């Protein structure tokens, strides 16, 4: 898996561009790096472009990532707002969205980039 992490030009969000197969271990590492940058820049919104990435893990790994890793790892912002853009025919991320929501995380999938960006701009963080 390859990824880049950069702040958006307008400073509203952190952009993660991901290519390849995502696993629990690689997702946690990517999130730790992205959240460190977000903390440094005081940004709590994340736009993940995963249109060229697939979730390669099984449901148990997805569950553990959401309920254990993302909730208990130092350096992860539990209040982060995440809009993940995926390919319309890719359902490999669907369960991750469900278990993230159940774990109290703000992770939502989109197939339309404009809808994802609107979600990040209009959602009030509490």
KAVENLIN-V415906 format. One line per field, one symbol per residue. ss: DSSP state (~ for helix, > for strand, _ for the rest). phi: phi as a letter, one per 40 degrees, with the letter a starting at -180 (. if undefined). psi: psi as a letter, one per 40 degrees, with the letter a starting at -180 (. if undefined). Layout:
ss = ???
phi = ???
psi = ???
//
This chain:
ss = _>>>>>>______>>>>>>>>>_~~~~~~~~~~~~~~~~~~___>>>>>>>>>>>___~~~~~~~~~~~~~~________>>>>>________~~~~~~~~~___>>>>>__~~~~~~~~~~____
phi = .babbaccdcgcacbbbbbhccbdcccccccccccccdcccfbbbbbbcbcbbbccccdccccccccbdccbcchcccccbbbbcbcdccbccdcccccccccgcbbbcabbccccccdccccccb
psi = hiiihiiideedihhhhhhahhidddddddddddddddddefhehhhhgfefiiheiidddddddddcdddehhehheeihhhhhiideheeedddddddddeeighhiiehdddddddddehhh.
//
